[in-house]
Amino acid sequence: MRDKEKNKGKIKYHVTIKELIRSLRIRHILMFLLLPVFLCIIILLNFRMVYRLTADNIEYGGEYRVKSYSVAYEDYLKPGLQLMEYVAYNVEHMFKTGASNAEILEFFGHESDSYAREVNAETTGVYGYIKGEYLDGSGWVPDEDYVPTQRPWYVETIKSEEVVSYIAPYVDEETGDVIMTIARRLSDGVSVVAIDIKMNEIGDITKDLILQDAGEDAIMVLDEDGAVVTHSENAQTGLNYFETKDEPARSIAVKALEEKADRFDISYGGNDDVFYSRPIGGGWYVISQTSRREAFSKVFEAIRGSLVVAVLGTFIIFAVLIFMTLRRMEADNLTANLRTVAGIYVCMFKINLITDSYEEISCRSADLAAMITGSRENARMTLHELIAALTDERSREDVLEFTDLNTLNNRMKNSDILTAEFMNHKALWCRGRFVASERDRDGNLISVIWLIENIDEEKRARDRLQYLSETDSMTGINNRGCGENKIRKMLINGDGGMFILLDIDKFKSFNDNYGHDIGDKVLISVADCMKRAFRDNDIIMRLGGDEFAAFIPNVFSREGGGNIIIDRFLECVRSIRIKELEDVRIDISVGAAFYRVGDRYTFDELYKRADKCTYESKSKPGTQVTYYDERDV
């Protein structure tokens, strides 16, 4: 073998150039001469594709990022905004009931304490201009020369077209904190409620967002007057882009705030940047900035390097270059795609509905892999067996229906994606998804991609957030928004029943004489009675303050169960014993109205009927119940 290699080497060594050229065929010579041109064409085509992909990435990526940024800022402002909605609603209600400013001030103080203690301590509390008087829930007493109607929080809220306004942040001279105000104009057109919130964290949010998106040049939030609320470049925060001639600041303000453009381009000083703008309420706008020059510079650098390597490498690798380059590009592209998707999905299969066969794309589940060895035929039966074996019993029937390939074409007639969430045999939440892969000319499915994703952490976190958003934090029952939505849906579906409203009589005296802690115990005790007295399918909720409500489906009269249910509840209330109250009895006023089969009025009308009955019950001493159907109306 060694002798052959030596002889072979010697033969090559003695071959002259003339003999070498003579031994080459014409097609080899042509291939050798045309190879550089061919490679250049391939690279240029590749450049065109990469250029288009980069341009698309700038467009779609910028739009996606500005949406995600707006969600982050809205989540930061959401607690304050919810407080504004809650306070405004109650003040409007107090207007209707003829409450005095002193009572409203007391309410401001209570909500200021609750919000600072339970949600955000970085606030100065609730305040406002109510019926010609400045009220401050924090207890701050202004100087004699303080004119609330001349303050920015009042002036900007009154003149704004928005009901809720975000007032431009300012720096507190005493503490150095950056303060913003969320204010809401009330229905009388002159009263305003507001809350100040320290914005110490909004700068950190901006920094985190810019770090997450390394390709993003800048993130900023502007108010409708052009003031920079926050900016990834700290030096820009506090500037007013309408008052500067510098670019791109001036053009950003004009395009985003005056022209209301969602997307716009600005060229300045040799830069060519693309901007995306999205309003987040209160006159604020989130804006992202991406440099095209930087994005495309990497593309040009990569292409220039590829051209040099291709030309020089032509004389070395010859015929294998094309094959290896194309194969490598194909393999790299496939590997990158599979790696990206494999990190998200537990398994991926391509199912041909015509041939009833399937093809494994990836599978990271040992349980699945153990059951799909062997033939890839009979996809319907295989999928049914997998679901039956690897799905929790509570989800099995629903998932079997979801994965029924016989009905899949009809279910995906107008959609390319079909999704369902379920629990697997290990009690982990998963998301199954069918994605249309091929259709015939009539739009019927030929093949689909079936994917399974582990969403256990996401699902449990989402359920927890949903519970918190729908539950009254003090009593553990439905809050007003959640409870009313459930009732409205039942009425729309034609499901009637009994709706009751109840107030705790003289509840203010509990807070005044025994303290708010005892008042809270009274509220919790009444809510506990509702939990015990009403049925599992009944809807119980706290409306706010000492007001509660319940909806009892399929109860249409006093004799048809109304008396029994309310008496059971009242008996529980009478048995409430709170040590600090000693022998003081808790009385409630109840109003009840019925929504019967065939009724077509709205939930608001049903509420008014029960509210009138509650008002009549409150006019009588002690615990009273008034039914709407007994009234001469």
Beta strands, then each sheet from edge to edge (+ up, - down):
strand 1: 123-130
strand 2: 133-136
strand 3: 164-171
strand 4: 178-185
strand 5: 192-198
strand 6: 218-223
strand 7: 228-231
strand 8: 263-268
strand 9: 271-281
strand 10: 284-291
strand 11: 345-352
strand 12: 357-363
strand 13: 417-423
strand 14: 429-439
strand 15: 445-454
strand 16: 497-504
strand 17: 539-544
strand 18: 547-553
strand 19: 588-595
strand 20: 624-627
sheet 1: 2+ 1- 5+ 4- 3+
sheet 2: 7+ 6- 10+ 9- 8+
sheet 3: 12+ 11- 15+ 14- 13+
sheet 4: 17+ 18- 16+ 19- 20-
end
